[in-house]
Structure formats: structure tokens, C-alpha cells
């Protein structure tokens, strides 16, 4: 089965659905299928589904679907600051345990979180509920489409200067001994910084750590 092509749009108009699924066309195709079934059940005429995560599309979206690697949910989502206050966000995390909302950045605290292994029925029911709520609130929310988010006083997390050096070394496939030597610190200190990164972003194992570091560097560049 072929997945959706990034940058293309279904020829729909009406309620706007924006999909930003990283490196998983099959998963994105499944999300589109759920959307089509849900809007059909709710009798929504001509919805719009797009995969172009541009500033304009983020601002116009009524629903946003995203994936997040382990630890990514604690980072700042600057792109989402421009979205409407009434938007519904669905974030799928690549782990069984969902993040605690009290520890999340302000811009995604109101999102619906699911494990990527969540049942289709659970996601579908949540989507149906959100669509019906959106329809009911259209008139009530007229004129209040401006966003309500700011990075000011937000508790989003970031790597410290030293932690960034450790992460850069790991992302460059260097061993901890080499990283410590290049930074002019002891091996024990380098390991301590690595553990602090894992604790800060709730990373459970090496796979989580390397996925997060890869994601972090893609966001930076």
C-alpha cells in the first residue's frame, strides 16, 4: 500500500485536517482512513486533508495529527504557537507510557495523546467526539480564533550547553570515552551528563536516547 505523498492535499474543503507523521507512510495512511470514516459518519461536507506542515496550514487547521519520539514531548513546539485556539491536536508517541501532562510545554498540554500502538477504535472514538464538539462549537467560537499560547513562562525543556556537546558526540557515533576526551572531562562526568539527559527527558533505554538525540538535532538544523 502506498502512503501519502508529503506536500500534497486531498481535494476537499471545509474542516481542515493537517497531518505531520514522520517516516511512517503506512501509519499516516491509517490516520487518513480514520478521518475519512469519521467525517462521513458526522456528515461533514468536503473536509481538507493536507501533509504540508507550513505556517499557513498550521494556522488554518482545525485538527492536527503528529507523531513524537520518546522525550520530544518535553521540547518547545514553536511551530504550533501559530495555531488557532480552537484546534484539536492528536499526538502519537512511540512508547507505551504516555507523558504526564503536568510536565509538558504549554503549547501541547491540551493535546490528545495516544501510543502509536493504541487501538484504532480508541483513536476513532476520540476523533468522533472531537469532530462533534468542533461542529457544536463553531458558532460559539466565532471571532476567537487567535492563539492562546506563548513561550513566556512555559516549562518546556532543552539540553544545556554541556548536554548538547554530549548529544552531538553521541549523534556523531562517538563512544563516551572519546566524547569525554574531546571535552576535557572525565569518563565518569560524561556518563553523568548522559544520565542527566535521559532523566530530564524520561528516556528509558539507549534506543530512546538515540531517537531523541536524532530528533533534537533535526529540530536544531
Residue, then its C-alpha position, 0 to 999 in steps of 0.5 A: x500500500x502506498x502512503x501519502x505523498x508529503x506536500x500534497x492535499x486531498x481535494x476537499x474543503x471545509x474542516x481542515x485536517x493537517x497531518x505531520x507523521x514522520x517516516x511512517x507512510x503506512x501509519x499516516x495512511x491509517x490516520x487518513x482512513x480514520x478521518x475519512x470514516x469519521x467525517x462521513x459518519x458526522x456528515x461533514x461536507x468536503x473536509x481538507x486533508x493536507x501533509x504540508x506542515x507550513x505556517x499557513x496550514x498550521x494556522x488554518x487547521x482545525x485538527x492536527x495529527x503528529x507523531x513524537x519520539x520518546x522525550x520530544x514531548x518535553x521540547x518547545x513546539x514553536x511551530x504550533x504557537x501559530x495555531x488557532x485556539x480552537x484546534x484539536x491536536x492528536x499526538x502519537x508517541x512511540x512508547x507505551x507510557x504516555x507523558x504526564x501532562x503536568x510536565x509538558x510545554x504549554x503549547x501541547x498540554x491540551x493535546x490528545x495523546x495516544x501510543x502509536x500502538x493504541x487501538x484504532x477504535x480508541x483513536x476513532x472514538x476520540x476523533x468522533x467526539x472531537x469532530x462533534x464538539x468542533x461542529x457544536x462549537x463553531x458558532x460559539x467560537x466565532x471571532x476567537x480564533x487567535x492563539x492562546x499560547x506563548x513561550x513566556x513562562x512555559x516549562x518546556x525543556x532543552x539540553x544545556x550547553x554541556x548536554x548538547x556537546x554530549x548529544x552531538x558526540x553521541x549523534x556523531x557515533x562517538x563512544x563516551x570515552x572519546x566524547x569525554x576526551x574531546x571535552x576535557x572531562x572525565x569518563x565518569x562526568x560524561x556518563x553523568x551528563x548522559x544520565x542527566x539527559x535521559x532523566x530530564x527527558x524520561x528516556x528509558x533505554x539507549x534506543x530512546x536516547x538515540x531517537x531523541x538525540x536524532x530528533x533534537x538535532x533535526x529540530x536544531x538544523 
